[in-house]
Amino acid sequence: MIIPWQDLAPETLDNLIEAFVLREGTDYGEQERSLMEKVEDVRRQLKNGEAVLVWSELHETVNIMPRGQFRG
């Protein structure tokens, strides 16, 4: 189930995005990006609809995924 990111308290959304970014692992690009830059990238993707917040009833977890990969 998609959770509208606008329905979350700003601090909760920040914590979800930060946890998501931190679990993604090591960067292998030419330029290292700061945590703040990564968080802002994900926030932008949520705002423009490229990414969605997804609640898994099976696992009782929230994840962030590209809209095209969500099969609800």
Phi and psi in degrees as a GROMACS rama.xvg file:
@    title "Ramachandran Plot"
@    xaxis  label "Phi"
@    yaxis  label "Psi"
@TYPE xy
-79.5082  134.298  ILE-2
-104.784  123.495  ILE-3
-64.2314  120.97  PRO-4
-61.1132  -26.6944  TRP-5
-67.369  -20.7311  GLN-6
-80.8737  -11.1918  ASP-7
-89.1481  148.554  LEU-8
-62.3966  142.645  ALA-9
-52.7948  -40.5608  PRO-10
-66.4849  -38.6254  GLU-11
-64.5138  -44.5465  THR-12
-61.5867  -44.4466  LEU-13
-57.5723  -44.9696  ASP-14
-65.0803  -40.7877  ASN-15
-63.4263  -45.2429  LEU-16
-64.1913  -44.6927  ILE-17
-62.8112  -43.5945  GLU-18
-61.9588  -40.7072  ALA-19
-61.4676  -47.9084  PHE-20
-63.3665  -40.7936  VAL-21
-69.0308  -29.0012  LEU-22
-85.6315  -6.33108  ARG-23
-73.3101  -15.0612  GLU-24
98.3379  -163.461  GLY-25
-82.1196  143.822  THR-26
-79.7939  143.06  ASP-27
-121.953  12.4905  TYR-28
-78.9399  176.226  GLY-29
-70.0978  -32.3271  GLU-30
-118.033  128.691  GLN-31
-73.5571  137.062  GLU-32
-110.763  143.608  ARG-33
-72.6844  162.028  SER-34
-58.0811  -42.5332  LEU-35
-60.7792  -42.3303  MET-36
-64.1554  -41.2556  GLU-37
-65.3099  -42.7387  LYS-38
-61.1155  -44.2608  VAL-39
-65.3928  -35.7646  GLU-40
-61.4457  -45.5879  ASP-41
-66.4972  -42.1796  VAL-42
-58.7468  -43.1378  ARG-43
-61.7352  -42.1217  ARG-44
-64.5543  -36.6494  GLN-45
-66.6415  -44.6217  LEU-46
-64.7632  -37.1513  LYS-47
-93.9144  6.05803  ASN-48
85.3127  4.468  GLY-49
-71.7456  -29.8062  GLU-50
-126.136  157.276  ALA-51
-135.329  153.742  VAL-52
-88.6538  130.201  LEU-53
-126.289  128.297  VAL-54
-94.6805  127.873  TRP-55
-102.235  112.295  SER-56
-66.3871  -35.7828  GLU-57
-61.6221  -47.6753  LEU-58
-97.1678  -8.87915  HIS-59
52.7271  51.511  GLU-60
-135.602  160.786  THR-61
-111.03  136.253  VAL-62
-133.302  160.964  ASN-63
-113.323  128.855  ILE-64
-145.094  157.484  MET-65
-60.1625  138.988  PRO-66
-54.0173  -39.7697  ARG-67
-65.6228  -20.3069  GLY-68
-90.7741  -13.6003  GLN-69
-75.2451  125.192  PHE-70
-124.857  90.5824  ARG-71
